[in-house]
Amino acid sequence: MIKSEAKLVENVFDKKIEQKPTRDGFGTGTVEAGKANPNVVVLCADLAESTRAEWFQKEFPDRFIEMGIAEQNMAATAAGFALAGKIPFIASYAAFSPGRNYEQIRTTIAINNMPVKIGGMHAGVSVGPDGATHQMLEDIGLMRMLPRMVVINPMDAEEARKAVVAAAKTSDPTYIRFGRSSVPLVTTTETPFEIGKAQVLWESEKPKIALLSTGSMSSTALQAARALEADGIGSIVLHVATIKPLDTDAVVAAAKRTGKVITIEEHQIAGGFGSAVAECLSEYYPVPITRLGIQDVFGQSGTPEELLEHYGLSAAHIAEVARKFAGS
């Protein structure tokens, strides 16, 4: 069964459900934020089309800055804009931002606590044929280690839009992760979103296992939950869009309800979302935990579907792991 509060979530099992890349949410979100606040500016590193920054550029050409292939300069310049009272969003592939400009993000943005909003695009293996160099799998770990840095990984394009709009209203340095591949548009305009709050998408009457997921993996976790339900194995699916600050209360509540937790992420299991959950539970409510994600390897070329299957992130594989774990 799907919990009543999640009625504002579309039926992910409908084969006709609309699909969009989460990067679309960056484009629509920055335009919306720009209309609401004239201090919003967008800087891009020669990837306006791919990052959807061109949507803001077309709407507000005087508030868009093309930095060229200079991610380090982009981060430092954005910090300067923030110091002058602007709300800067910077956009590039996650492999380059924060991959290439981590030192500048750390020194000019994080240490100075500047409210720069960093959009890391095309993250995860599902970027597909671009291969290992462009499949950023370490960005969550890099960014959540920075003091005061907020880290958000939206589930779909609509939630990504809300995350961008919400981030524009805060004074915190913020990293938002986006993907290139189209994923199910599970949330609606009415679905609640709040930075720092997780959301129960599915809750069986007698759950035996909790599936904690982030980003587009949450729609996959829902599919796995339905397969488990058909086998008589109840579950909870907790979507955690904000990895930092982590919704500790929601994570602990899911662990208490089930006694077993599986984390699911399109990221290295070392230092990422699963690590954040494990750290939380080890301190507040230790339970057995299994982390699903990229297992200490780099990505490779392939279609998104092939790669997610290869790395054990398909709904079928998640359900298989959950069956064994629930019965152990």
N, C-alpha and C positions, 0 to 999 in steps of 0.2 A: 504494500500500500504506500501511497505517497502522502506524507503528512499534510494536514489541512493548510498550514501556513505556506506551503509550497504550491498552492493552487495558482499562484502567479508565475509558475514555471510551465513552459510549453511541454507537450508530450514528446520527449526525446525519442520515443519508439516509433513515431510516425515517420515513415520513409519519405514523406513529402515535406518534412520540416525544412524551413529555409536555412541555408548555410551561408556564412560570411566569415572572412578572416578577422581575427580580433584587431588587427591593425586598422581596420575601418573605423573602429571606435576611437582611435587616436585622432583621425581626421574630423569626424563629426564632433567629438568632444572638445577639441581645441577651438573649433569654430563657435560652438555654443559658449565656451568659457570666454572667448574673445568678444562675443556680443555682450556678455554680462559685465565684463571688466576691461576697460581700455588699456590697462597695464599689462595684459597678457601679450607676450611676444613669443614667436617660434623661431628657433635657429635650426638649420639643417646642414648636414655634411654631404651635400651633393647627391642626396637620395630622396628628393621631395616627392617623386612619384611613388616609389616603393614604400615609403613610410607613411604615405597619405598626408604629409605635411603640405603638399601642394593645395589641398582643400582650404587650409588656412591662408596660404599665399594668395589664392584667387580672391578670397573674401577680404583680406587685410594686407594688401601688398606693402604698405608702409610699415607694417609691424612684423614682417618676415625678413629674416637675414639668412642669405645663402653663404655659408662659411667655406664651401669647397671641401675637398678631402683633407680636413684638418680637425679631427675630433678633439685633439688636445686643446687647440685654440678655442673650439666651440665651448668646451666645458668652462674654461677660464673666462671667456667673454660672457657667458651666461651668468657666472658668479658676479661679474661686474654689473650686469643689468639688474640682478637681484639687489645688489648693494645700493643701486640707484632707485629702488622702489618698484621695479618691474617684476612680473611673474613669468619667468622664462621657462619654456619647454624646449628641450633639445632632442633631436631625433636622428638616429642612425641605426644601422644593424647592431644588435647586441654584441656581436663578435668584435665590433669596433668601439662601441660605447655601451657598457663599460670596459670592453675587452682591450681596446687600445689606449684609452684615456683614463685608466683607473687612477693613476697618480694625480692627475689634475682634478678628478672628481673628489678624491680624498682630501687633497690639500686646499683647493680653492672653494669647493662647495661644502663638503662635510665638516671639515675642521672649523670653518667659519659659520657653519649652520645657516647656509644660504638656501632660501626656498626655491631652488631649481628643481624642475620636474624632468626626469630623465626617461625618455622613451626608448627602450631596447627592443628593436624590431627583429623579426625573423628568428626568434629564439627556438631552441629545441631541435630534435632530429626531424620533425615534420616539415621543416623548411625544404627537405627533399633533396633533389639532385645537386644542389650547391655543395654538398659534401661536408667533410669534417671541418674545414677551415671556417665555414660560415654557420655551422650548427653549434651555436653557443649553448653549452651545457653546464657552465660554471658560474653564470651571472648571479643567480640567487644567492649562492654562497658568498661571492665577492661582496655583494651589496648589503646583505644582512649583517655582515661583520662590522660595517661602518657605524660608529655611534650616531644615533639620532636619525639614521636613514630609514624611511618607511619603504617597505617592499610589497608591491601589489602584483598579483598574477591573475587577471580576469579570466572568467570562464568562456565568455563569448563577446561578440562585438558590442552588444547592448550594455553588458556590464562594463566593458572597457570604456565605453562612452561615459558612463556614470563615474568610473574611477578617475578619469581625466578631469571631469567637471568638479568632482569632490576635491581632488588634489589641488586644483587652482585656488581653492578657498582656504587652504592651510598655509601655515608659515614653515612647514617642514620640508627638508630635502626629501625627494620621493623618487623611487625607481618603479616604473610600471613596465611589465613584460608583455610583449605582443608577438603574435605568430603570423605567418604568411598564409598557411593553408586554411581553406574554408572549414569551419566547424559548425555544428548545430547551434542555431540561435535559440537557446534553451530559456533564457530569461526574457521578460517582457519589460515594457516601459514602466509597468506598475510594480515589478519585483523590487523589494527593498534592497538598498545597498548602503553600507556604512563602512568607512575605513576602520579596520580593527575588529570587525564582526564577521564570524563564520555563519553559515546558513545550513540548516538541515534540509536536504532535498528529498530524502527518503528515510522512512523509519518503519520497520516491521513491528508487529505487535509484541513479538518475543525475539528481539535481535540477539544473535549469537556472536556477531562480529561487526566491527566498525570500519568502514572504508573512508579514510580521510584523504581527500583529493584536492588538488589545486590546478588552476588554469583550465585548459580544454580537457584535461583528464577527468574532470568531474562529470561530463556527459558520458564518457566511457564508463566511469564508475557506476552511473545509473543503469547502464545496460548490463553490467555485471551483476548488480543487485537484483535485477529482474530475473536473470538466469538462476541466481541463488534461491530466490523466492520460489521458483518453479520446482526446485529440488527440496523445498521445505527448510531452507536455511535462511532465517531472518537476518536482516542487516540494517545498519544505519549508514547513510551516505552524508558525510559532512563536507560541504564545499568550503574551503578556506581560501578566500581570495587574498586576504591580507596575511602575508607570511610574517611580517614584522610591522607593528606589534602583533604578536600571535594572540588569538582569542583563547587564552588559557582556560577560561571557564567552560567554553564549548568543547574543547579538546578533552578535558578531564571528565566532563559529563558523558561524552560518548564512550570513553574508556570505562567508566563506572557502569554504564548500562550493559556493556558487552563483555568486558574482561579481556578482549583481544582486539588489536588494532593493526590495520594494514594502511600504509601511506602510499600514495600514488602520485608520481610527478614525472614530467618530461625534462629531466635534469639529472645530473650526477646525484647518486644517493649520499655521497660524502658532502656534508656542508649545506645541503639544500633544505627543502621543505621537510623531508623525513627526519633529517637531523634535528630540525627545530622542534618537531613533535616529540622525538625521542628525548631530547633535553628536557622538555616540559614534563613529560610523564615520569621520567626518572626522578624528578624532584618532587612532584606533587601526587602522583598516583601510578606507581610502577606496575605495568602489565606487560605480557608478551607482545612484541611488536615485530612486524615484517615490513621492510621498506622495498617498494617496487620503484624502479627508475633505471637510470643508466648505470651499469655496474662497472665503474672504473675503466671505461674504454671511451675512445672518441667515436664520433659518428662516421657515416659513410654515405655515398650516393645511393639514391633509390627513391621510389615514390613514398609519400608520407605513410600510406597504408602498409607498404612492405617494411618500412623502417620501424614503425610502431609494433608490428607483429614480431619482427626480428628481435627487438629489445624487450619483449615480454610486456608490452603495454596495450595489448588488445583486450577487449572486454572478455573474450573467451579465456585468455591466460589469467587475467585478474580473478575471474570466477573460479578457475581451476585451483589457483593458489589459495583462495579463500576457503574452498571446500576442504582442502587438506588441513589448513590451519585451524578451521573451526572444529574439525574432528579430532585434532591432536590433544 
